Amino acid sequence: MTSQALSQALSQALYAGFIGLLGVERLAELALSRRNAAWAFARGGVEVGRGHYPTMAALHTLFLGACVAEVLLLDRAFPGALGWAALGLALAAQGLRYWAIATLGPRWNTRVIVVPGLPPVTGGPYRVLRHPNYVAVISEMAVVPLVHGAWVTALVFSLGNALLLLVRIRAEEAALGQGWADAFAERPRFVPEVRRG
């Protein structure tokens, strides 16, 4: 095996390990989600959007597998500076995700469960965005595959995720109600506004 082939195999193995860590993280998030769901249901929480949830779970599961499959089956090379930039953005997306999770506390969930009577959460990243968690997800779908040049996965799953979010966000915003709509009327969904002077 040449040194170039060995380097390629090593970078692909490291990328597969990175995706494996993301998979472990997702399993931990599901455990947290189950615990938070129990908390919400004990307080009269109401779930909406159950119809799209299996599609969302499948999309996210297939995404991780597709990242590794494209890199290995199509022998994608590490793209140098682009790969490092994508890794930096992927880690930043993780930071945003956990900022949103920490801000929501027990109200965070992978499902749409609303506890009636609770005021909207407007702190943390929610001071500037309606849906910071979805910004993190959108970013991950785009950049995690690009860490190792899996551009087909980035394109296909970003499009699939966009279609899913059209349904998901509509259901979530309707469930959160008028109090939430009033509190977030001036906040953009995905891109913070830059205000001058």
C-alpha positions as CSV (number, residue, x, y, z in Angstrom):
1,M,0.0,0.0,0.0
2,T,1.4,3.4,-1.0
3,S,1.7,6.2,1.5
4,Q,-1.0,8.1,-0.3
5,A,-3.4,5.1,-0.1
6,L,-2.5,4.6,3.6
7,S,-3.2,8.3,4.3
8,Q,-6.5,8.0,2.5
9,A,-7.5,4.9,4.4
10,L,-6.6,6.6,7.7
11,S,-8.5,9.8,7.0
12,Q,-11.6,7.7,6.0
13,A,-11.3,5.7,9.2
14,L,-11.1,8.9,11.2
15,Y,-14.1,10.3,9.4
16,A,-16.1,7.1,10.1
17,G,-15.1,7.4,13.8
18,F,-16.3,11.0,13.8
19,I,-19.7,9.9,12.3
20,G,-19.8,7.1,14.9
21,L,-19.4,9.7,17.7
22,L,-22.3,11.7,16.2
23,G,-24.3,8.5,16.2
24,V,-23.6,8.0,19.9
25,E,-24.5,11.7,20.5
26,R,-27.8,11.2,18.8
27,L,-28.6,8.1,21.0
28,A,-27.9,10.2,24.1
29,E,-30.2,12.9,22.7
30,L,-33.0,10.4,22.2
31,A,-32.6,9.3,25.8
32,L,-32.8,12.9,27.0
33,S,-35.8,13.4,24.7
34,R,-37.6,10.4,26.3
35,R,-36.9,11.8,29.8
36,N,-38.1,15.3,28.8
37,A,-41.2,13.8,27.1
38,A,-42.1,12.1,30.4
39,W,-41.6,15.5,32.2
40,A,-43.9,17.2,29.7
41,F,-46.6,14.6,29.7
42,A,-46.7,14.6,33.5
43,R,-47.5,18.3,33.2
44,G,-50.3,17.9,30.7
45,G,-48.1,18.1,27.6
46,V,-49.8,17.7,24.2
47,E,-47.9,16.1,21.2
48,V,-48.5,17.2,17.7
49,G,-46.9,16.2,14.4
50,R,-46.6,12.5,15.2
51,G,-47.2,11.7,11.5
52,H,-43.9,13.2,10.3
53,Y,-41.8,12.0,13.2
54,P,-40.9,8.5,11.8
55,T,-39.8,10.2,8.5
56,M,-37.6,12.6,10.5
57,A,-36.1,9.7,12.5
58,A,-35.4,7.7,9.3
59,L,-33.9,10.7,7.5
60,H,-31.5,11.4,10.4
61,T,-30.5,7.8,10.7
62,L,-29.9,7.3,7.0
63,F,-27.9,10.6,6.9
64,L,-25.2,9.3,9.2
65,G,-25.0,6.0,7.2
66,A,-24.9,7.8,3.9
67,C,-22.0,10.0,5.0
68,V,-19.8,7.0,5.6
69,A,-21.1,5.0,2.7
70,E,-20.4,7.7,0.2
71,V,-16.9,8.3,1.5
72,L,-16.0,4.6,1.4
73,L,-17.9,3.4,-1.6
74,L,-16.9,6.3,-3.8
75,D,-13.5,6.6,-2.2
76,R,-13.8,10.3,-1.4
77,A,-10.6,12.0,-0.5
78,F,-10.3,14.4,2.4
79,P,-10.7,17.8,0.7
80,G,-8.0,19.7,2.6
81,A,-8.9,23.3,3.6
82,L,-12.6,22.7,2.7
83,G,-12.7,19.7,5.0
84,W,-11.2,21.6,7.9
85,A,-13.6,24.5,7.3
86,A,-16.5,22.0,7.2
87,L,-15.4,20.4,10.4
88,G,-15.2,23.8,12.1
89,L,-18.7,24.6,11.0
90,A,-19.9,21.2,12.1
91,L,-18.5,21.8,15.6
92,A,-20.0,25.3,15.7
93,A,-23.4,23.7,14.8
94,Q,-23.0,21.3,17.7
95,G,-22.3,24.3,20.0
96,L,-25.5,26.0,18.8
97,R,-27.5,22.8,19.2
98,Y,-26.4,22.4,22.8
99,W,-26.9,26.0,23.6
100,A,-30.5,25.6,22.4
101,I,-31.0,22.4,24.4
102,A,-29.5,23.9,27.5
103,T,-31.7,27.0,27.1
104,L,-34.9,25.0,26.7
105,G,-34.0,22.6,29.6
106,P,-36.7,19.9,30.1
107,R,-38.8,21.5,27.3
108,W,-36.4,20.4,24.6
109,N,-37.5,17.4,22.7
110,T,-37.1,15.6,19.3
111,R,-40.9,15.4,19.2
112,V,-43.3,18.4,19.3
113,I,-44.7,18.4,22.8
114,V,-46.2,21.6,24.2
115,V,-47.1,22.0,27.9
116,P,-50.1,24.3,28.0
117,G,-49.7,27.5,30.0
118,L,-45.9,27.7,30.0
119,P,-44.5,31.0,28.7
120,P,-42.3,30.9,25.6
121,V,-38.6,30.5,26.1
122,T,-37.0,33.7,24.8
123,G,-33.4,33.5,26.2
124,G,-30.2,32.1,24.9
125,P,-30.1,31.8,21.1
126,Y,-33.9,32.3,21.1
127,R,-33.1,36.0,21.7
128,V,-32.2,36.3,18.0
129,L,-33.8,33.3,16.3
130,R,-37.0,31.5,16.4
131,H,-35.5,28.1,15.6
132,P,-31.8,27.9,16.5
133,N,-31.9,24.1,16.8
134,Y,-33.1,23.8,13.2
135,V,-30.3,26.2,12.1
136,A,-27.9,23.7,13.7
137,V,-29.6,20.7,11.9
138,I,-29.6,22.5,8.6
139,S,-25.9,23.3,9.0
140,E,-25.0,19.8,10.0
141,M,-26.8,18.3,7.0
142,A,-24.8,20.6,4.7
143,V,-21.3,20.4,6.3
144,V,-20.9,17.1,8.1
145,P,-20.7,15.2,4.7
146,L,-18.3,17.9,3.3
147,V,-15.8,17.2,6.1
148,H,-14.7,14.3,3.8
149,G,-16.0,15.3,0.4
150,A,-19.4,13.6,0.5
151,W,-21.1,16.2,-1.6
152,V,-23.9,14.0,-2.9
153,T,-25.0,13.2,0.7
154,A,-24.8,16.9,1.6
155,L,-27.1,17.8,-1.4
156,V,-29.6,15.0,-1.1
157,F,-30.1,15.1,2.6
158,S,-30.2,18.9,2.7
159,L,-33.0,18.9,0.2
160,G,-34.8,16.1,2.1
161,N,-34.4,18.0,5.4
162,A,-35.7,21.2,3.8
163,L,-38.9,19.5,2.7
164,L,-39.3,17.8,6.1
165,L,-38.8,21.1,8.0
166,L,-41.6,22.8,5.9
167,V,-44.0,20.3,7.6
168,R,-42.3,20.2,11.0
169,I,-42.0,24.0,11.5
170,R,-45.6,24.6,10.4
171,A,-46.8,22.0,12.9
172,E,-44.6,23.3,15.7
173,E,-45.4,26.9,15.3
174,A,-49.1,26.2,15.2
175,A,-48.8,24.1,18.4
176,L,-46.9,26.8,20.3
177,G,-49.8,29.1,19.8
178,Q,-50.5,32.8,19.8
179,G,-48.4,33.7,22.8
180,W,-45.3,32.2,21.2
181,A,-46.2,33.9,17.8
182,D,-46.5,37.3,19.6
183,A,-43.2,36.9,21.5
184,F,-41.3,35.9,18.3
185,A,-43.1,38.1,15.8
186,E,-39.9,40.3,15.3
187,R,-37.4,37.4,15.3
188,P,-36.3,35.7,12.0
189,R,-36.6,31.9,11.7
190,F,-33.1,31.1,10.7
191,V,-30.7,34.0,10.0
192,P,-30.1,36.6,12.7
193,E,-30.7,40.2,11.6
194,V,-27.8,42.6,11.7
195,R,-29.1,45.9,13.1
196,R,-27.2,49.1,12.5
197,G,-26.8,52.0,14.9
